[in-house]
Amino acid sequence: MKYKTYMWKLYQDEHSYCFQSKDPRVKRKMARRKDFAIFNTWSDGTMVYASGKNTTQSAKRTLARLTGSEVYYLRSDDVYIAETYTIVTSKKRPLSSIKLKKRKE
C-alpha cells in the first residue's frame, strides 16, 4: 500500500509546520518526538502534527527522516510530499544453518 505524508507551513509569518500522514510507521515516529504536538485527527486514521522548525530546510529534512524517502514540492498547493510504501515480508522463517546441515547429511 502506498502512503503519502504531507508537510506545509501553518502560518506564513511563523516557523510552524504541519505534518499529515496515514502511515502507521510515520505516525508512531511523530508521536515519539518531543517537538511534535497533535494538531488534528480524522476518523479514517489521518493525523496532523504541528512542529516548530526554524527553517523550511530543517522541516524538509525532518520530513525526509520521518519517511525515509525523497521529498517533493507541489507548487500549486504549496505542500511538500513524501511517499512511503508498506514493507511486505514473508511470514515463513528461513531454515537455520544447523537444520540445513542435518538435511544435507
N, C-alpha and C positions, 0 to 999 in steps of 0.2 A: 504494500500500500504506500502511496506517495503522500507525504505531508508537506505543507508549506508553512513556514514561520515568517511572520511579517514584523517589521520594525518601522516606526515613524516617530517624528518629533511631536511631542504632546502640545507644546505652545511654541510659537516662533521665537519669542524673546527669552525663553528659559532653556535650561540644559536638562530637560526631562524627556525621556524616550519611552515609548510603549513597545512591548514585545508581545505578539499574539501568536499562539500555537495550539494545535490539536494533538501534536505528537507527544505521547506519554513520557518518552525519554527526555525531551526538551523541557516539558513542564516540571518534571522532577528536578532537573538541574536548576531551573529558575527558582523553584521553591526552596532549595537548599542555600541559595545565595543570600547574604545579609543585605545587599544593596537593592534587592528586588522586593516589591510590595504588590499584592494583588490589587488590580485596578478594576477588573470586571470579569464576570463569568457568564457563560451561556449554558443552556440545558444540553446542548449537543457535545459538550466536553471542551469547548474552546475556552481558553483562559487568556486574559490580558494582564500582564505585569507591567508596572511602571518602575523605571530606574533612573537615577540621576547620573549622567555622564558629562564630563567636561567638554568633549568634542564629538563631532559626528564620527570621526575616525575611530575614536575609542568605542563608540556604540557599535560601529560596524565590526570591529574586532571582537567585541563581546558576542555579537550575533553569530559570527563565524565559529567562535569557540563553543558556543552552545549547541550549534547544529553539526559542526564538523564538516561543513560543506561551503562551497563558494557563495558569496553574497552578490546579488544582482540588484540594480536600481531601476525602478519604474518611474520615469519622469512624469508620466501623465497623472499618476496617483500620488507622487511624492512619497513613495514607500520603498523600503529595501526588502528583498525576499531571499530566503534560503530554502532550498528543497531538501527534504530528507526522505529516506525510504526505510521500510521495516526490514530487519535482517531476518531472513528465513533460514533456519538451520534444521538439520535432520535430528529427530528425537533418538535415533539409534546411536548407541555409543560404539566407537570403534573398538575392535578387539585389542586387548593389551598385547604387548610383545611376548609375554610369558605364554599366553594361550596360543599365540601363533606358532611358537617354537614347539609346543606339545603336539599341535596338529600336524606339523611337518614331519615329525619323527615316526 
